Amino acid sequence: MRLHLTTPGLDGKEERRMLQKNSQTTGLIYAIFCYLCWGLFPLYFLLTAPASPLEIVAERVVFSLVFCLLLLLLTGQLRSLGLYLKDRRQLGLSLLASLLIFVNWLL
């Protein structure tokens, strides 16, 4: 059985037009946000100029670790991390990938 929700007082054509307008408005908001972020990135890079690339990479690693651990804790998936860390092959591949990302960020 399929549930079809309609807006009271509107026929299908008007409802589709409203949904399309909402979609266009959402897209416009996303576009403005992206252009704003893109315009502010140079200011961010000026603020990070005094820090060395190694320091920036180290901070990203630490903050990402804290964020991921918190996310795993909140979603109840912390046990799966333990199982993942016991698999030597997966751990080795992850360490190799991290090393490649680290070198990429330093260049």
Contacts in CASP RR format, 6 or more apart in sequence:
PFRMAT RR
TARGET T0000
AUTHOR 0000-0000-0000
METHOD contacts of the structure
MODEL  1
MRLHLTTPGLDGKEERRMLQKNSQTTGLIYAIFCYLCWGLFPLYFLLTAP
ASPLEIVAERVVFSLVFCLLLLLLTGQLRSLGLYLKDRRQLGLSLLASLL
IFVNWLL
6 12 0 8 1.000
6 15 0 8 1.000
7 15 0 8 1.000
7 18 0 8 1.000
10 18 0 8 1.000
48 56 0 8 1.000
53 105 0 8 1.000
53 106 0 8 1.000
54 106 0 8 1.000
56 105 0 8 1.000
57 102 0 8 1.000
57 105 0 8 1.000
57 106 0 8 1.000
60 105 0 8 1.000
69 78 0 8 1.000
72 78 0 8 1.000
72 80 0 8 1.000
72 81 0 8 1.000
84 90 0 8 1.000
84 91 0 8 1.000
85 91 0 8 1.000
END
